[in-house]
Amino acid sequence: LQVPKHNGFWQCLFNWTSSSPTMLRAVEKKILSYLKLPYRGYFVDIGPAVGDTDKIWTVSMNTDSKEVPLVMLHGLGAGVALWVMNLDSFAKDRPVHAMDVLGFGRSSRPAFGKDALVCEKQFVKSVEEWRREMNISDMILLGHSMGGFIASSYALSYPERVRHLILADPWGFPEKPPDSTTTKQIPLWLRAIARVLTPLNPLWALRAAGPFGQWVVQKTRPDIMRKFQSTIEEDINLLPQYIHQCNAQQPSGESAFHSMMQSFGWAKHPMIHRIKDVRSDIPITFIYGSRSWIDSSSGEKIKSQRGTSMVDIKIVTGAGHHVYADKPDVFNRYVNETCDIYKIGGAQLSSPTQARSSPAVQIIREATESDEEHELPNLNTAESVEIKTHAPEGATTTTTVHRDAEESPTTPA
């Protein structure tokens, strides 16, 4: 951790956003303490992927398992700790790796390019360099929102490394409607404000609020706090504090996202025109929230475009854009069922083609299934313990394994 040294008035002046790597580390550790299975956090050195010496903060679980690993990419403004209600369930039967996408969370914050396609390729390159350092041959790739956009682009560039693509409420798929900002239903004054604010990064207001950034998150998005209330019972304010610290730093990845978007969050280069070119033997699973602002019709269009290639669409009733937090039990079950396609009698399938031709594919239920059924079983707990571990080749370990025996287990996009 490199913490700037300022005192008193000058500290406030030079650090108006109240960003603190130490605080971010501490609040992340508190949130992840609600996990019941052991985890390990470390920096993976990916070299000059975008900047001179980039490092990606990674949380790994159940790395001794020989199953196909699940790799998770979060959305805009988020970080690994927001998967706290999902990691235990995913890691029960397979290796799981969740990363802070380059430019977000605790990962390095290099200066990305200004062109949309350049930024997209830089994100993809960072994921590939991370995979090489982790020595992962192939993986099930899960991306939420912006992470889904990056995961899709990665599958286009490195299809041999993707066993299955899981897209949770992915951003950047549909094409921007020609009248999206000129419709008469939008007042003229609101269109004028939108035009003025468009050059700014999406989360600029949180940093402009300075030391009141956490308060801004609490007041503008109380729903985020409610989503995690059942898990983080002792201190629900950990969530707005974490979101504030993730986004109070230099908005490197956020600026790259801004370069890739246009108007109110449409992608300059929509994935709907390209996803059909993902190699035909890579299955794609979409998981949408029924109340999300994301247009789920893109999934149906892609399903028709890909012909006989496996495209499964699941709608989680009552969930919004943060489908992984709104209905975590249902989301976890859908993801686990998708991953379990590659486990037949304890043996892995060698390719997605085998997965599609196998009866095991039938375990994926219809998208209209009730989200109130089939609750996940309780996970085993363990005593608190610290263990010295060795990171994968190319990685620098900075924290140790954590176990938690307690029963209790702005705006990220």
C-alpha positions as CSV (number, residue, x, y, z in Angstrom):
1,L,0.0,0.0,0.0
2,Q,1.3,3.5,-0.9
3,V,-0.5,6.1,1.2
4,P,0.2,9.8,0.5
5,K,1.6,11.7,3.4
6,H,-0.2,15.0,4.1
7,N,-1.1,16.6,7.4
8,G,-4.1,18.7,8.6
9,F,-5.4,21.3,6.1
10,W,-3.0,20.2,3.4
11,Q,-4.2,16.6,3.7
12,C,-7.8,17.8,3.1
13,L,-6.7,20.0,0.2
14,F,-4.7,17.4,-1.6
15,N,-7.1,14.5,-0.8
16,W,-10.5,16.1,-1.1
17,T,-12.1,12.8,-2.2
18,S,-10.9,11.2,1.1
19,S,-9.5,8.2,-0.9
20,S,-7.5,5.9,1.2
21,P,-5.9,2.6,0.0
22,T,-5.6,1.6,3.7
23,M,-9.3,2.3,4.3
24,L,-10.3,0.4,1.1
25,R,-8.3,-2.6,2.2
26,A,-9.8,-2.6,5.7
27,V,-13.4,-2.3,4.6
28,E,-13.0,-5.0,1.9
29,K,-11.5,-7.3,4.5
30,K,-14.5,-6.6,6.8
31,I,-17.0,-7.4,4.1
32,L,-15.2,-10.6,3.1
33,S,-15.0,-11.7,6.7
34,Y,-18.6,-12.8,6.2
35,L,-17.5,-15.5,3.9
36,K,-17.6,-19.0,5.4
37,L,-15.1,-20.7,3.2
38,P,-11.4,-19.8,3.1
39,Y,-10.2,-17.2,0.6
40,R,-6.8,-15.7,-0.4
41,G,-6.3,-12.2,-1.7
42,Y,-3.2,-11.2,-3.7
43,F,-1.9,-8.9,-6.4
44,V,-1.2,-10.5,-9.8
45,D,1.6,-8.7,-11.7
46,I,0.6,-8.5,-15.3
47,G,3.4,-6.3,-16.4
48,P,3.0,-3.4,-18.9
49,A,-0.5,-4.4,-20.1
50,V,-1.7,-0.8,-20.1
51,G,0.6,1.1,-17.8
52,D,4.2,0.4,-17.0
53,T,3.7,-2.1,-14.2
54,D,0.0,-3.1,-13.8
55,K,-1.2,-5.3,-11.0
56,I,-4.7,-6.9,-10.6
57,W,-6.1,-7.5,-7.2
58,T,-7.5,-11.1,-7.0
59,V,-9.5,-13.1,-4.5
60,S,-9.3,-16.9,-5.0
61,M,-11.1,-19.8,-3.3
62,N,-10.9,-23.6,-3.5
63,T,-7.8,-23.5,-5.8
64,D,-7.0,-27.2,-5.0
65,S,-10.0,-28.3,-7.0
66,K,-9.3,-29.8,-10.4
67,E,-12.6,-28.6,-11.9
68,V,-12.9,-25.9,-14.5
69,P,-12.3,-22.6,-12.7
70,L,-14.9,-19.8,-12.6
71,V,-13.5,-16.3,-13.3
72,M,-15.6,-13.3,-12.3
73,L,-15.6,-9.8,-13.7
74,H,-17.6,-7.1,-11.9
75,G,-19.4,-4.0,-13.3
76,L,-18.7,-0.3,-13.3
77,G,-17.7,1.2,-9.9
78,A,-17.7,-2.2,-8.2
79,G,-15.1,-4.6,-6.8
80,V,-14.6,-8.1,-5.6
81,A,-16.3,-7.6,-2.2
82,L,-19.7,-7.1,-3.9
83,W,-19.6,-10.8,-4.7
84,V,-19.8,-11.7,-1.0
85,M,-23.2,-13.3,-1.3
86,N,-22.1,-15.5,-4.2
87,L,-18.5,-16.6,-3.6
88,D,-19.2,-19.3,-1.0
89,S,-21.8,-21.0,-3.2
90,F,-19.6,-20.9,-6.3
91,A,-16.4,-22.1,-4.6
92,K,-18.0,-25.1,-2.9
93,D,-17.3,-27.4,-5.9
94,R,-14.8,-25.6,-8.1
95,P,-11.9,-23.0,-8.1
96,V,-13.2,-19.4,-8.2
97,H,-11.2,-16.3,-9.0
98,A,-12.7,-12.8,-8.7
99,M,-10.7,-9.9,-9.8
100,D,-10.8,-6.1,-9.4
101,V,-10.9,-5.2,-13.1
102,L,-7.9,-3.1,-14.1
103,G,-8.7,0.6,-13.3
104,F,-11.1,-0.3,-10.5
105,G,-11.0,-1.4,-6.8
106,R,-7.5,-2.2,-5.5
107,S,-6.0,-2.9,-9.0
108,S,-3.7,-0.6,-10.7
109,R,-5.1,2.6,-12.3
110,P,-3.2,3.2,-15.5
111,A,-4.1,5.8,-18.2
112,F,-6.3,4.0,-20.8
113,G,-6.6,5.2,-24.4
114,K,-9.2,7.6,-25.5
115,D,-10.7,5.6,-28.4
116,A,-13.5,3.2,-27.5
117,L,-12.1,0.2,-29.3
118,V,-8.6,0.8,-27.9
119,C,-10.0,0.9,-24.3
120,E,-11.9,-2.3,-25.0
121,K,-8.8,-4.1,-26.3
122,Q,-6.8,-2.9,-23.3
123,F,-9.4,-4.3,-20.9
124,V,-9.2,-7.6,-22.8
125,K,-5.4,-7.6,-22.8
126,S,-5.4,-7.1,-19.0
127,V,-7.6,-10.2,-18.5
128,E,-5.5,-12.3,-20.9
129,E,-2.2,-11.3,-19.1
130,W,-3.8,-12.1,-15.8
131,R,-4.9,-15.5,-17.1
132,R,-1.3,-16.2,-18.4
133,E,0.2,-15.3,-15.0
134,M,-2.4,-17.5,-13.2
135,N,-1.6,-20.4,-15.6
136,I,-5.2,-21.1,-16.3
137,S,-5.7,-23.0,-19.5
138,D,-9.5,-22.4,-19.9
139,M,-12.3,-21.1,-17.8
140,I,-15.9,-20.4,-17.3
141,L,-16.1,-16.6,-17.6
142,L,-18.8,-14.7,-15.7
143,G,-19.3,-11.0,-16.2
144,H,-21.8,-8.6,-14.7
145,S,-22.9,-5.4,-16.6
146,M,-19.6,-3.8,-17.9
147,G,-17.9,-7.0,-16.9
148,G,-20.2,-8.8,-19.3
149,F,-19.2,-6.5,-22.1
150,I,-15.5,-7.2,-21.4
151,A,-16.1,-10.9,-21.0
152,S,-17.8,-11.0,-24.4
153,S,-15.0,-9.1,-26.1
154,Y,-12.5,-11.5,-24.4
155,A,-14.4,-14.5,-25.8
156,L,-14.2,-13.0,-29.3
157,S,-10.4,-12.5,-29.0
158,Y,-9.4,-15.7,-27.1
159,P,-12.1,-18.3,-27.8
160,E,-9.8,-21.2,-26.9
161,R,-9.7,-19.9,-23.3
162,V,-13.4,-19.8,-22.7
163,R,-15.3,-22.9,-21.8
164,H,-18.6,-21.1,-21.2
165,L,-19.7,-17.5,-21.2
166,I,-22.1,-16.4,-18.5
167,L,-23.4,-12.8,-18.9
168,A,-25.3,-11.3,-15.9
169,D,-27.4,-8.3,-17.0
170,P,-24.6,-7.3,-19.5
171,W,-24.2,-3.7,-20.5
172,G,-23.4,-2.5,-24.0
173,F,-25.3,-5.0,-26.1
174,P,-28.3,-3.2,-27.8
175,E,-27.8,-0.4,-30.4
176,K,-28.7,3.1,-29.3
177,P,-32.1,4.1,-30.6
178,P,-32.0,7.1,-33.0
179,D,-34.5,9.0,-30.9
180,S,-33.2,8.1,-27.4
181,T,-32.3,11.7,-26.4
182,T,-34.4,13.7,-28.8
183,T,-37.8,12.3,-28.0
184,K,-40.5,14.9,-27.0
185,Q,-41.2,13.0,-23.8
186,I,-37.8,14.3,-22.4
187,P,-38.1,17.9,-21.3
188,L,-35.8,20.4,-23.0
189,W,-34.1,21.5,-19.8
190,L,-33.3,17.8,-18.9
191,R,-31.8,17.3,-22.4
192,A,-29.7,20.4,-21.9
193,I,-28.3,19.2,-18.6
194,A,-27.6,15.8,-20.1
195,R,-25.6,17.4,-22.9
196,V,-23.5,19.4,-20.3
197,L,-22.9,16.4,-18.1
198,T,-22.1,13.9,-20.9
199,P,-18.4,14.8,-21.1
200,L,-18.0,14.0,-17.4
201,N,-17.3,10.5,-16.0
202,P,-20.4,8.6,-14.7
203,L,-19.5,8.8,-11.0
204,W,-18.0,12.3,-11.0
205,A,-20.6,13.5,-8.4
206,L,-19.3,11.0,-5.8
207,R,-15.8,12.4,-6.0
208,A,-17.1,16.0,-6.2
209,A,-18.8,15.4,-2.8
210,G,-15.3,14.8,-1.3
211,P,-15.4,13.5,2.3
212,F,-19.2,13.4,2.0
213,G,-19.0,10.7,-0.8
214,Q,-20.1,7.9,1.5
215,W,-23.1,10.0,2.7
216,V,-24.0,10.5,-1.0
217,V,-24.1,6.8,-1.6
218,Q,-26.2,6.2,1.5
219,K,-28.7,8.8,0.6
220,T,-29.0,8.2,-3.2
221,R,-28.8,4.5,-3.2
222,P,-30.3,3.0,0.0
223,D,-31.4,0.0,-2.0
224,I,-27.8,-1.1,-2.4
225,M,-27.6,-1.2,1.4
226,R,-30.8,-3.2,1.7
227,K,-29.6,-5.8,-0.8
228,F,-26.7,-6.8,1.5
229,Q,-28.5,-6.3,4.8
230,S,-29.2,-10.0,5.4
231,T,-25.5,-10.8,4.9
232,I,-23.7,-7.8,6.5
233,E,-26.0,-7.5,9.5
234,E,-23.5,-5.9,12.0
235,D,-22.6,-2.8,9.9
236,I,-24.6,-2.2,6.8
237,N,-22.7,1.1,6.3
238,L,-19.7,-1.1,5.1
239,L,-21.3,-1.2,1.6
240,P,-21.5,2.6,1.0
241,Q,-18.0,3.0,2.5
242,Y,-16.6,0.3,0.2
243,I,-18.3,1.8,-2.9
244,H,-17.0,5.3,-1.9
245,Q,-13.5,4.1,-1.5
246,C,-13.6,2.1,-4.7
247,N,-14.5,5.2,-6.7
248,A,-12.9,8.0,-4.7
249,Q,-9.5,7.2,-6.3
250,Q,-8.3,8.2,-9.7
251,P,-11.1,7.2,-12.1
252,S,-8.9,5.3,-14.5
253,G,-11.2,2.4,-15.5
254,E,-14.2,4.7,-15.2
255,S,-12.7,7.1,-17.8
256,A,-12.1,4.1,-20.1
257,F,-15.8,3.1,-19.6
258,H,-16.8,6.7,-20.5
259,S,-14.7,6.4,-23.7
260,M,-16.6,3.2,-24.6
261,M,-20.1,4.6,-23.9
262,Q,-22.2,7.3,-25.6
263,S,-25.1,9.4,-24.3
264,F,-26.9,7.6,-21.4
265,G,-24.8,4.6,-21.3
266,W,-25.1,3.1,-24.7
267,A,-22.0,1.4,-26.1
268,K,-20.3,3.1,-29.1
269,H,-19.6,-0.3,-30.5
270,P,-22.6,-2.4,-29.4
271,M,-21.9,-6.1,-28.7
272,I,-25.1,-7.1,-30.5
273,H,-23.4,-6.7,-33.8
274,R,-20.4,-8.8,-32.8
275,I,-21.4,-11.5,-30.3
276,K,-22.7,-13.7,-33.2
277,D,-19.0,-14.1,-34.1
278,V,-18.1,-15.8,-30.8
279,R,-16.9,-19.3,-31.7
280,S,-19.9,-21.5,-32.3
281,D,-18.8,-24.2,-29.7
282,I,-18.8,-21.7,-26.8
283,P,-22.2,-21.8,-25.0
284,I,-23.6,-18.5,-23.8
285,T,-25.9,-18.1,-20.8
286,F,-27.7,-14.8,-20.1
287,I,-29.1,-14.1,-16.6
288,Y,-31.4,-11.0,-16.5
289,G,-33.3,-9.4,-13.7
290,S,-37.0,-9.0,-14.6
291,R,-37.0,-5.4,-13.2
292,S,-33.6,-4.3,-14.7
293,W,-33.1,-1.3,-16.9
294,I,-31.0,-3.5,-19.1
295,D,-32.8,-4.5,-22.3
296,S,-33.1,-8.3,-22.2
297,S,-34.4,-8.5,-25.7
298,S,-30.7,-8.6,-26.9
299,G,-30.4,-12.1,-25.5
300,E,-33.3,-13.3,-27.7
301,K,-31.8,-11.6,-30.8
302,I,-28.4,-13.2,-30.1
303,K,-30.1,-16.6,-29.6
304,S,-31.7,-16.3,-33.1
305,Q,-28.4,-15.1,-34.6
306,R,-26.4,-18.1,-33.3
307,G,-28.5,-20.8,-34.8
308,T,-27.7,-24.2,-33.3
309,S,-25.1,-22.8,-30.9
310,M,-26.2,-23.1,-27.3
311,V,-27.7,-19.8,-26.0
312,D,-29.7,-20.1,-22.7
313,I,-31.7,-17.2,-21.3
314,K,-32.8,-17.0,-17.7
315,I,-35.0,-14.3,-16.1
316,V,-34.8,-13.9,-12.4
317,T,-38.2,-12.7,-11.3
318,G,-38.2,-9.6,-9.0
319,A,-34.5,-8.9,-9.5
320,G,-33.1,-5.6,-10.8
321,H,-29.8,-4.8,-12.5
322,H,-27.8,-6.2,-9.5
323,V,-29.3,-9.6,-10.1
324,Y,-26.5,-11.3,-8.1
325,A,-27.5,-9.3,-5.0
326,D,-31.2,-9.0,-5.4
327,K,-31.8,-12.7,-5.6
328,P,-28.5,-14.3,-4.7
329,D,-29.9,-17.8,-4.0
330,V,-31.5,-18.0,-7.5
331,F,-28.5,-16.4,-9.2
332,N,-26.1,-18.7,-7.4
333,R,-28.2,-21.7,-8.5
334,Y,-28.3,-20.7,-12.1
335,V,-24.6,-20.1,-12.2
336,N,-23.8,-23.4,-10.4
337,E,-26.1,-25.3,-12.8
338,T,-24.3,-23.8,-15.7
339,C,-20.9,-24.7,-14.3
340,D,-22.1,-28.2,-13.4
341,I,-22.6,-29.0,-17.1
342,Y,-18.9,-29.8,-17.1
343,K,-19.2,-32.4,-14.3
344,I,-20.6,-35.8,-15.2
345,G,-20.0,-38.5,-12.7
346,G,-17.1,-36.5,-11.2
347,A,-15.4,-36.2,-14.6
348,Q,-15.0,-33.0,-16.6
349,L,-16.2,-32.7,-20.2
350,S,-13.3,-31.9,-22.5
351,S,-15.2,-29.3,-24.6
352,P,-18.4,-27.2,-24.8
353,T,-19.4,-29.3,-27.8
354,Q,-19.6,-32.3,-25.6
355,A,-21.5,-30.3,-23.0
356,R,-24.2,-29.4,-25.5
357,S,-24.6,-33.0,-26.7
358,S,-24.7,-34.4,-23.2
359,P,-27.8,-35.1,-21.1
360,A,-26.2,-33.0,-18.4
361,V,-27.2,-29.9,-20.3
362,Q,-30.8,-30.6,-19.3
363,I,-30.0,-29.5,-15.7
364,I,-30.4,-25.9,-16.9
365,R,-34.0,-25.0,-16.2
366,E,-36.3,-22.9,-18.2
367,A,-36.1,-19.1,-17.8
368,T,-39.7,-18.9,-16.6
369,E,-39.1,-21.1,-13.5
370,S,-40.1,-19.6,-10.2
371,D,-37.2,-18.0,-8.4
372,E,-38.6,-19.0,-5.0
373,E,-37.8,-22.7,-5.5
374,H,-34.8,-24.9,-4.7
375,E,-33.0,-22.9,-2.0
376,L,-29.3,-23.6,-1.8
377,P,-28.1,-25.8,1.1
378,N,-26.2,-24.2,4.0
379,L,-22.4,-24.1,3.5
380,N,-20.1,-25.6,6.2
381,T,-18.3,-23.2,8.5
382,A,-14.8,-23.3,9.8
383,E,-12.8,-21.8,12.6
384,S,-10.8,-18.7,12.2
385,V,-7.3,-19.5,11.0
386,E,-4.4,-17.8,9.2
387,I,-2.2,-19.8,6.9
388,K,0.8,-18.8,4.9
389,T,0.3,-19.5,1.3
390,H,2.2,-19.2,-2.0
391,A,0.6,-17.2,-4.8
392,P,0.6,-18.5,-8.4
393,E,3.6,-17.8,-10.5
394,G,3.8,-14.1,-11.3
395,A,1.6,-13.1,-8.3
396,T,2.6,-11.3,-5.2
397,T,0.7,-12.4,-2.0
398,T,-0.3,-9.6,0.3
399,T,-2.9,-11.2,2.5
400,T,-3.4,-14.7,4.0
401,V,-6.1,-17.2,4.0
402,H,-9.2,-16.2,6.0
403,R,-11.8,-18.4,7.6
404,D,-14.9,-17.1,9.4
405,A,-17.1,-19.3,11.6
406,E,-19.9,-16.8,12.2
407,E,-23.4,-17.7,11.0
408,S,-24.1,-14.4,9.5
409,P,-22.7,-14.8,6.4
410,T,-21.9,5.2,-6.7
411,T,-23.6,3.0,-7.9
412,P,-21.9,0.0,-9.5
413,A,-23.1,-0.9,-12.9
